[in-house]
């Protein structure tokens, strides 16, 4: 069985390894020992912000086998409704197909409900067809077109 919890600083190398373990992450992430200082700075900022949660899934041996980041976003539209944003969802290769990803997403949705969010949203790179099918299977709808701009 797996447990879900807030990530600890000591989890950072394992989380980075999960981020690297796909075609897109392999091109944009940096693996080093110790971790690149930018990861530590980002982790500190996430940990200090009450509207951010970097969560990990751990196995019985407390090994990190999944991760995701939740952001709780206040907004004026929809009568001041809060939104939950799920990002950076990763499951270790050894756990893929086990149902862990579905349980992680449902756990994240429950955290959003606890924070009185009126909806949960996420994005997935268009090249990740399997991930898009996975999110659709969990009830997410591709209702908007997303845009990004590199700086």
N, C-alpha and C positions, 0 to 999 in steps of 0.2 A: 504494500500500500504506500501511497505517496502522501506527503504533507506539503502544505503551501505556507510560506511565510515571507516576511520582508527580507530582502537580501541583506547580508552583512558584508562589511568591508572584506572579510576573508573569502567571500564568495566571488569577488570580482574576477579573478583569473578564470574560473569556471564559466562565468557568464560571458566573458569575452570569447572563450573557446566555442560556446554555443553560437554566438553571433558570427563567428568566422566559418562555421560549418555549413555553409550553403554557397551556391554559385555567386550570389551578389555580395554576401559578407566577405567571402574570400578575397574580393577585389578592393574592399573599402575598410576593413578592420586591420588592426595591428596586433600581432601576438609578440609579446616580449616578457622577459622576467628581469626585474619587476614590470608590472604593466605600465604602459605609456602613461605619464603623469596626467594627460588629458582625461583618461578614463577615471582616475582617482578624483580629479576635480569635478567631473560630471557626477560621479557617485555622491560626493559630498553635497553638491547642490540639490540633487534629488532627495537625499536623506534629510536635508534641512527644510524642505518645502512640504508643508502639510497637504498640499494638493497633488503630490507625486508619490507613487509607490512603485518601487522596483521589487518585484516579487519573484521568488524562485520556487520550483517544485523540487523536493528532495526525496531520495529513496530511503529505505530502512537504515542504511549506513550513513545518512545525512549527506550523501553526494548530490550535488546539483545536477538535475536531469532535465530541467526546463526553466524557462524564464519568460517574463513579460513585464512591460511597464504600463502602469495605469496613470492617467492624468485626469484630474477632476477639474472641469472647466466651468466657471460661472459665466452666465450670459444674460443679456437683457431680452433677447428674443424668446418667444414662447412664454411670456409672462415671467421672465427671470429664471428660466429653467437651467439647471445644471446638467452637464453632459459628462459621460465617462468616455475617455479616449484610450483604446487599447493599442499598444505599439510593441514592436520588437519581440513578437512571440516566437519562441524557439523551443524545440523538443529534441533531446539528444537522439542520435541515430538508433541507439539501443532501445529506446522507448517508443519509436514511431510505430504506429499501428496498434498500440496498446490501449488507446482511449485516453491517455494522459492529456493530450492536447485539448480534447473536448472538456475534460474535467477542469483543466486550467482556465479555459474560457468561461465556463459556468461559474467557477470560483470568482473570477474577475467581475462577471456580471452581478453576482451577489454583493461584492464590495461596492459596486456602483449603486445598487439598490439601497444598501445601508447608508450611503451618503446622499440619498434622496435625489439621485440623478433621474431625469425623465427619459433619457435614452442613452444608449451605448453605441459608440461608433468606432470604426477602425479603418485603416487603409491597408492595401496589399499591392505590391508591385504588380503591374499587369502581366509581367513575365512569369509570375508564380501561379500558373493555372491550377495546380493541386491545392494550393492554399485558398484560392478563390472558391473552389468547389467545397472545401472544408468549411469555410465561413458561411457559405450559402446553406449548407446542410444544417448548420447550427441556428439558422433563422435570420442571418444578416442579409440585407437587401442592398444591392448596388444601386442606390437611389440618387447618387450625385456623381458628377464628374470631378475628379480631383486635379489640382494643379500644384506644381512645385517650381521654385526658381532658385537655382544655386546662387550663392553669394560668395 
